[in-house]
């Protein structure tokens, strides 16, 4: 893990490990699903690798996106402490109620806008649905598979439209996002086919590699950046599986992979 300050970019994303990514766009620095704990047991899950870049190396952050707050592989102790120091956290309504300030809860298909630092107007963050497990999985008391999970779409004048999937395993949901937001140009997809034997007969809780390739085709995105495929023992598919699935689908040209902590441009 490096503590060297992470340079600012015009319009790019870097994955730090697990689900955690840094997105620079519109002069803003955005962090999604912050996880900064060291490797080791996390309840019934086990973390095998820490982030490529420390939280202190990120500098001032304008926005934190939390897809869900109940699972440590997406929001751990240091990630929570990090989010509490941010000026704004966007998440789902139930997560926001648990987190308190500075969290704002967004129901699916509602949005929040914030002023950009590049003078280009506003960045709009649209909350979109996600299904954290099989479509036919048992629903909890609030109507969710596994728990409430929120995806996000980032957009603004002169910027690419970027989809952040969160822990979504549903192609039907991706299709709905694509229908409502037909101009997505870049997608940060949580993959890894996360599996927990005690849940849903061990079926994937996040996209497997073939579903990630299918999601890329449905979205018709120009750029796909994978996340959530390493760093935890319950992630059952890795980067090689993703590369093979995209190759077999004829979509290798869309897939952007880089060493964790290295930047990938969000413009085609």
C-alpha positions in Angstrom: 0.0 0.0 0.0 1.4 3.4 -1.0 0.9 6.6 1.0 2.1 8.7 -1.9 -0.5 11.4 -2.8 -2.7 10.2 -5.6 -2.5 12.7 -8.4 -5.6 14.5 -9.7 -7.0 13.6 -13.1 -9.3 15.3 -15.5 -11.6 12.4 -16.1 -10.4 9.0 -15.0 -11.0 6.1 -12.5 -8.6 3.9 -10.5 -9.6 0.8 -8.6 -7.8 0.5 -5.3 -8.8 -3.1 -4.6 -12.0 -4.9 -3.8 -14.9 -2.6 -4.7 -13.1 0.6 -3.9 -12.5 3.1 -6.7 -11.6 6.7 -7.1 -13.3 8.7 -9.8 -12.0 12.1 -10.8 -14.5 14.0 -13.0 -15.7 17.6 -13.2 -12.9 18.7 -10.9 -14.4 16.5 -8.2 -12.8 13.6 -6.4 -15.3 10.8 -5.8 -14.7 7.6 -3.8 -17.0 4.6 -4.1 -17.4 1.8 -1.5 -14.4 2.8 0.7 -12.6 -0.2 2.2 -9.3 0.6 3.8 -8.8 -2.0 6.6 -5.8 -4.3 6.6 -6.2 -7.9 5.5 -7.7 -10.4 8.0 -11.0 -11.8 9.2 -14.0 -9.6 8.9 -16.8 -11.5 10.6 -17.7 -14.4 8.4 -15.6 -13.0 5.5 -11.8 -12.8 5.0 -9.9 -10.0 3.4 -6.7 -11.1 1.7 -5.3 -7.8 0.4 -5.4 -4.2 1.5 -5.9 -1.2 -0.8 -3.2 -0.2 -3.3 -3.4 3.4 -2.0 -4.0 4.6 1.6 -7.0 6.8 2.5 -4.6 9.6 3.6 -3.1 9.6 0.1 -6.4 10.6 -1.6 -6.3 14.2 -0.4 -9.6 16.1 -0.1 -12.6 14.2 -1.3 -15.8 15.8 -2.5 -18.2 12.8 -2.5 -18.3 9.2 -1.2 -20.7 6.7 -2.8 -21.8 3.8 -0.6 -23.7 1.1 -2.4 -24.5 -0.6 0.9 -23.2 -0.3 4.5 -24.0 -3.7 6.0 -21.2 -5.8 4.5 -17.5 -5.2 5.4 -16.2 -6.1 1.9 -17.9 -2.9 0.7 -17.8 -0.7 3.8 -15.3 -1.6 6.5 -14.3 0.2 9.7 -11.7 2.5 8.2 -14.0 3.0 5.2 -16.7 4.2 7.5 -14.4 6.5 9.4 -13.2 7.9 6.0 -16.8 8.5 4.9 -17.7 10.3 8.1 -15.0 12.9 7.3 -16.3 13.5 3.8 -18.5 16.6 3.0 -21.2 14.4 1.4 -22.1 10.7 1.3 -24.8 9.4 -1.1 -26.3 6.0 -0.5 -29.7 4.3 -0.2 -32.3 5.5 2.3 -31.9 2.7 4.8 -28.1 3.0 4.7 -28.4 6.8 5.2 -30.6 6.4 8.2 -28.1 4.1 9.8 -25.1 6.3 8.9 -26.5 9.8 9.8 -24.7 12.9 8.7 -23.2 13.6 6.1 -25.2 10.8 4.4 -28.1 11.5 2.1 -30.4 8.7 1.1 -31.5 8.4 -2.5 -34.3 6.1 -3.6 -33.9 4.5 -7.1 -34.4 7.0 -9.9 -33.9 10.0 -7.7 -30.9 12.3 -8.0 -28.7 14.7 -6.2 -26.5 17.4 -7.9 -23.4 19.1 -6.6 -21.4 22.0 -8.0 -18.4 21.0 -10.0 -15.0 22.5 -9.4 -14.0 22.8 -13.0 -16.6 25.6 -13.7 -18.7 23.3 -15.9 -21.9 23.5 -13.9 -23.2 20.6 -11.9 -22.5 16.9 -11.5 -25.7 14.9 -11.2 -25.7 11.6 -9.3 -28.7 9.4 -10.2 -29.5 6.5 -7.8 -30.3 3.3 -9.7 -31.5 -0.2 -8.4 -29.3 -3.2 -7.7 -30.1 -6.8 -6.8 -27.5 -8.3 -4.4 -28.1 -11.9 -5.4 -30.3 -14.1 -7.5 -33.5 -12.6 -9.0 -35.5 -15.3 -7.2 -33.7 -15.0 -3.9 -35.8 -14.6 -0.8 -36.5 -11.0 0.0 -35.9 -9.4 3.5 -38.4 -7.5 5.5 -37.7 -4.4 3.4 -38.2 -6.2 0.1 -34.5 -6.6 -0.9 -32.5 -9.6 -1.9 -29.7 -9.8 0.8 -30.0 -6.1 1.7 -30.6 -2.7 0.2 -28.0 -1.9 -2.5 -27.8 1.2 -4.6 -26.0 1.8 -7.9 -25.2 5.2 -9.3 -25.0 7.0 -12.6 -22.8 10.1 -12.8 -23.3 12.7 -15.5 -22.9 16.4 -16.4 -22.4 18.7 -19.3 -19.3 17.8 -21.3 -18.7 14.7 -19.1 -19.1 11.0 -20.0 -22.0 9.3 -18.3 -20.6 6.8 -15.9 -22.5 3.8 -14.4 -21.3 2.5 -11.0 -23.1 -0.9 -10.6 -22.7 -1.6 -6.9 -23.1 -5.2 -5.9 -25.7 -6.1 -8.5 -26.1 -9.6 -10.0 -29.1 -8.9 -12.1 -29.0 -8.4 -15.9 -32.7 -7.5 -15.8 -31.7 -4.5 -13.6 -28.9 -3.5 -16.0 -31.4 -3.6 -18.8 -33.7 -1.3 -16.9 -30.8 1.1 -16.2 -29.8 1.1 -19.9 -33.4 1.7 -21.0 -33.8 4.7 -18.7 -30.3 6.1 -19.2 -29.4 5.1 -22.8 -26.3 7.2 -23.2 -23.9 5.4 -20.7 -20.4 5.6 -22.0 -18.4 4.0 -19.2 -19.3 1.4 -16.6 -17.6 0.5 -13.3 -18.9 -3.1 -12.8 -18.7 -5.0 -9.6 -17.9 -8.6 -10.6 -16.1 -11.5 -8.9 -19.1 -13.8 -8.5 -19.1 -13.4 -4.7 -20.4 -16.5 -3.0 -21.3 -17.3 0.6 -22.4 -20.9 1.0 -25.1 -20.1 3.6 -26.8 -17.6 1.2 -28.9 -18.6 -1.8 -27.4 -22.0 -2.1 -24.0 -20.5 -2.8 -25.2 -18.7 -6.0 -23.4 -15.5 -7.0 -24.2 -12.4 -5.0 -22.5 -10.2 -7.6 -22.0 -10.5 -11.3 -20.0 -13.5 -12.5 -17.7 -12.8 -15.5 -20.2 -13.8 -18.2 -22.9 -11.6 -16.7 -20.4 -8.7 -16.6 -19.7 -9.2 -20.3 -23.5 -9.4 -20.9 -24.0 -6.2 -18.9 -21.4 -4.4 -21.0 -23.3 -5.5 -24.2 -26.6 -4.4 -22.8 -25.2 -1.0 -21.7 -23.5 -0.5 -25.1 -20.7 1.2 -23.1 -17.4 2.3 -24.7 -15.4 1.5 -21.6 -15.8 -1.1 -18.9 -13.7 -1.0 -15.7 -14.1 -4.1 -13.5 -13.9 -3.9 -9.7 -14.9 -6.2 -6.8 -13.0 -9.3 -8.2 -10.0 -9.6 -5.8 -8.9 -9.1 -2.2 -11.5 -11.4 -0.5 -11.8 -15.1 -0.3 -15.5 -15.2 -1.2 -14.9 -13.7 -4.6 -14.9 -16.8 -6.7 -13.8 -15.4 -10.1 -10.8 -13.1 -10.8 -9.4 -11.0 -13.6 -8.5 -13.9 -15.8 -12.1 -15.1 -15.8 -13.3 -11.6 -16.7 -10.8 -11.3 -19.6 -11.8 -14.7 -20.9 -15.5 -13.9 -20.7 -15.1 -10.6 -22.6 -12.9 -12.3 -25.2 -15.5 -15.0 -25.8 -18.2 -12.4 -26.1 -16.1 -10.4 -28.6 -15.9 -7.4 -26.2 -12.3 -7.4 -25.2 -11.8 -3.9 -26.7 -14.2 -2.5 -24.0 -12.4 -4.0 -21.0 -10.0 -1.7 -19.2 -7.8 -3.3 -16.6 -4.8 -1.7 -14.9 -2.7 -2.3 -11.8 -4.6 -1.2 -8.8 -3.8 2.5 -8.1 -3.2 3.2 -11.9 -5.6 5.5 -13.8 -7.9 4.5 -16.6 -9.4 7.3 -18.7 -13.2 7.5 -18.8 -13.2 9.0 -22.3 -13.2 6.7 -25.3 
